[in-house]
Each structure stands twice: as C-alpha cells, then as structure tokens.
Amino acid sequence: MPKVWSMLPAAAKRAICSQAAQESPAVVKGLLADIGEDIEKYFDLEKMVVEVLVNNMEMCNDIFISVSHRELAVIRNSGAWMGGFFGLVQMILWIFWHEWWVLPVLGFAVGSCTNFIALLVIFRPINPINICGYNLHGFFLKRQAEVSKCYGKLIAGKVMTAEHLNKELMCGKNKDLVLALAHKRISFAFDKSVAPLKQGPLSLAVPSTVERALENMKKKIADEIANDMYNLMRELEPYMTEAMDLENLLRTRMSALPNADFEGLLHPIFQEDEPKLVLVGGVLGALLGFLQIRMF
C-alpha cells in the first residue's frame, strides 16, 4: 500500500485525504443506522436483557420497584381490605371453636390468601372481561403504555448500555452479519474517497496499474477495519445509544405487544418473588394469630 500511495500525484493525495475525512463519520453513522433499522436481526434484545439482569440482581430489583410501584401499592391496600374481611370470619370461628391453634392457622391462611389474590389480579385476567359494565383486567396490563415507557427508559439507561451493545454486536453470535455490514460500508466509503482518481482531471495522471492496486487495497483495508470494529467502536460508544434510539424502540415495541405477549415478557420478573410474598403474608398472619392468643 505505501508503494501505491507513493505513485500518486500530490493533488490526488490531498483529494483522497480530504474525502476520507468527510467519509469516516458517515461510515459509523451509516452502520448504526443500518443496524437500527432491523436491530433484532443482529442481536437478541430479550436474551441480552435477561443475561444482564441475571448477573446483576440489585439492578433487577431497582427496575422491579420502579416499574411496579403501583402494583405493590395494590398488594398493600388489597391486603388490608381482604385481611379485614377474612379477619371477621376468623373472629366468628374463634368464638365457636376456641382452640389455641385456630388463630395462628387461620392467620397463616388469611395472610397467604390475601397476598396470593393480590398478586393474581396484577396479571389476571390477561384480556379484559366485561361484567355488568365493569372491565376486569390485570392491573399491570391496564398500564401497558405507561409501563412500556418506564421499562424502556430503565432498560435503555441501565441494562442496554453502549458497552453491552458494542460487545453483543461485535462479539455475539451474529457478529458475522455485523462485520459484513461494516465491510460494505467501509468499501463504499473507500470508493467515494478515491473517486477523484477515477474521474475528472486527476484520472489522467493516475496509471491504470494504480487503479487495479486500489481495488486490492480497498479489500485489504475493509478486512482490517472490519476485523477491528469492536475496538474502533469503543471510542464511539457514547454515540451508539442515541443513534440507535433504543429507549423509543423498546417503548414502541412493548406498547404494541398483544396482552398475552406483554404479560409473558414482564411476568417472569415478578414470578421469582411471588412465593416469597405469599409466604411472608402467611408468616405475618400466623404471628399475629399467636399475638392474639396472648391478648385473649
């Protein structure tokens, strides 16, 4: 390549350098734009999010609390109302069945059932059911648009960082597709950079052997740059999130999901903690039952 460069006239070298400086940013912007048009072709969004959250439970808990603050309030409030109702039943049973174990057992049953029912109505029914003019629909699913916006913002900001994106794109299972795309963009930019040598007055000063050498040079340069894209993109990571507009992409796609798919995407985040919440309700109910025995 140095030999080919030395054969070029000074004016040709200046023209190539000037054009290359203009094309360099366009290569990256074009590559990211191409990926953004069909992002799921190049990496698995859902798989990437799950892997990051599994390895960072603190982040997972933060997202859970931020997205589900209203649903947690539902559990708290419904627990109070249902607990009061079942408490009346418990009191009546205690009057007629005065055994020491009745209150703790009933307390455990009431605490478990109230939390179970509260968790159930967050995601059930999946599709709205109209009963006497009132729509029964899972509390979480009713807020699909709002939840999608919140979820998209948190995931784009905390999970799908530019570093994770770059690593998945350049080192993931579909990296060959990304590298092929990069190769295409680099080749196109190279052709534009050397265009002054193939047209206009400068073309008369360039030997035909140089033109053939430039074609070989293009392939070699494209190969070398494409194979080092991960390191090159590291410097451009701050630009990646903005260019690919992941927050808007996630929000739009989640908002458009059918009810069943939306529930299937988010419910697993809650499912791991659901048995714990039910058990905590039962244990607290049992402890209150023992406390009532001491009081009465």
N, C-alpha and C positions, 0 to 999 in steps of 0.2 A: 504493500500500500504506500509506503514512503516513496518508492520509486515512481509510482503513478503520479503521486502528488507533485513530485519534483518536475515532472514533464509538463505540468500545466502552466499556462501563462499567468503572470501576476494578477491580471484583471480577472481571470477565471477563478483564481483562488479567493479573491476578495468577494466575488459574487456568490461563490459557494458558501463561504463563512457567513455572509450576511443572511442568505436564505436559510441556512441551517439554524441560525439564532432565532429566526422567526418560527421555524417549524418545531423546535424542541418542545415548547409548552403545548403545542397543538397535539403532539403525539400522546402525551399523558391525558390531556382533556378528552381527546377522541377515544382513547382506550377506556377510560372510566365511563364515558357516555355510552359506548357500545355495551359494556358490562351492565350498566344501569338499566338499559332497555329490556334485558331479559336476565335479570340477576340470578334467578333460580336455576338457570342453565349452567352457571359457573360455580355455584356452591349452594349447599343445602342450608337455608336460613334456619329452619326449625332445629336441625341437628346441631348447628353451631351454637344456638342459644341454649339448648339443653346441656350441651357439654360444658359451656362456660358456667352455667348456674350450678350444675352438679359439683363442680370443683370450687365453688365459692358460695357456701350456704348463707353466709352473712348477707351477701348481695341478694340472694334469693329471698331471704326474709324481708329485707328492705322493700323489694319490689312487691312482695305479697301484701305487706302492710299498706303501702302506698296505693295499690290498685284496689284493695278490698276493704278500705276503711268503712264504707257504708255497710258492707255485708257483715263486718264484725260488729257494727252497731246493731244490726238486725238480730244477731245471735244474742247479744246482751239484752236487748229490750224484750225480745220474744221469750227469752228465758225467764224474765221477771214476770211477764203476764201468764205464761203457761205454768210456771212454778207456783204462782198464786192460786191458780185454778186447781192444779193437782194437789196443792197443799190442803185445800178444803176437803178433798176426797180423803187425803191421808188423815186429817183430823177426825173425820167421821169414823174411819176404820179403827183408829186408835181408841175411840170411845167404846166401841163394841168388842174390840179384840186387844186386850191390854197385856200383850206380851212384850218383853224387853227388846226383842229383836225386830219388832214390827216397824218402828220408826227408822232405824238405820237401813233396813232393806228397802222400805218404801222410798226413803230419801235417795238411796242409790238409783232406784228405778226411775224416780221422777227427774233427778238431775241428768241421768243419761238420756232419757227420752226427750226432754226439752231441748237439749243440745243437738240430738240427732235430728229432730224435726226442724230445728232452726237451720241446720246445715243442709237439710234436704231441700227446703224451699228456696235456697240460694240458686240452685241449678235446676230445679224441677217445678213445674213441667218445662221441658225443653221448648216446646211450641205452645203458644198461647191457647188457653181453653176458656171460652166464654160461658160463664154460669150466671144466669139472671142479670145480664148486663155488666157483670164484673169480669175483667180479664185476669185469669190466673196465669202467671208467667214467672219463671225463675227470676229472682231479684237481680242477679248478676246479668242475666241475658237481657233484661229490660234496658240496661245501661250499656248496650253493646257499643254504641258510637262513642260514648264518654270513656268507657273502659279502654277501647281501642286507641283513643288519643293518648291516654295516660300511659298505657302499656308501650305504645310505640315510642313515646318520648323517653321513657326509662330504659327500654332495651337499646335504643339507638345511642343513648348517652352513657350507659354503664356497661352494657354487655357487648354490643357490636361496635367496639371501638375501632379506630383506624388500624391499630396494631393487629387486632384479631382478624379484621377483614383482609389485610395485606397477607397475613400468614395463610389464611384459608384459600385466598385466590392464587397465590404463587407457590404454595406448598401442598395444597389439598389434592383430593382425588381427581379433580377436573382441571388441574394446572396445565395440562397439555392444550386444552381448549383456550385457556387464557394466553398461553405462550404463542399459540398460533395467531391469535388476535393481535398480540403485541408485534409479532413478526410482520404481519400485514400492514399495521400502522407505521412501523419503522421503515419498511420498504417504500411505502407511499411517500413518507417524508423525505427519504433519500432521493427518490425520483424528482421531487419538487426542488430539492437543494441543488441537484446537478442539472436541472432543466436549462439554466443559462448556457451550458456547454453544448446542448443539443439543438438549440435554436437561436436565432439572432446572429449578430456579428461574431460572437465568441466561438460559435460552432466551426467557423472556418479555420480557427487557429488550433483546434484540437484534433490530433491524429486519430484515425479510426481504431488503431490499436488501444488507445486510451479509453475509447467508448466501450470496447469489449472488457477491458480491465475494470472499468467502473461497475459493470454488471456483476462481475465476480466479487468486487469489493462490497457491493450492496448486500449480497447474500451473507458474506462473512460478517459484516457489521451487524446486520439484523440478527444473525445467530448469536453473536457475542452479547449484544444488548439484551435480547430476549432471555437468554440464559441467566442474566444477572439482574432481572427485573425486580426480584424481591428486595435486594439491597438498594437499587435505584428508587424504588417506590417508598422505601423507609423515609426518605427525605421529603416525600410528598404526602405523607400520611395525614397531616393536618388538613389537607385539601380534600381528601377522599370522602369523608363523611358528608361534607357539604355538597360535593359534586354528585354523589350518588343519592342524596336526599333520602336516606334510609328511614328517618322518622316518618315522613309523609308516606313513603312506600308501605311501611308496616301498618300505619293507621288506616290507609285506604283499603288494603287487602283484608285486614281484620274486620273492618266495618262491613265489608261486602260478603263475609262468610255466612253461609246458612247457619241457622241456630244450632244444629247438631254439630257442625264442624267447629263453631266458635266454642261451644261447651267442651268439645273434645280437645281443643287446644289449651284451654285455661284450667279446666277442672283438675288435671293431674298435678298442677302446682299446689292445690289445696288438699288433695286426697291423702298425701302422706301424713298431714297433721290432723285430719278429721278424727281418726280413732283416739288420738290423744285428747282432743277437745271433748269428745263424748265421755271418755274415761275420767277426765278432770271434773266434768259435771256430776258424774256418778259419785266420785270420791267426796266432793264437797257436800253433796246431798246426804251421803252416809254420815259424814262428820257432824252435820247439823242435826241429823237424827239422834246421834249419841248425845249431843249437847241438849236436845230437848228432853231426853230421858233424865238427865241430871237436873233439869229445871222442874220437871213434873214428877 
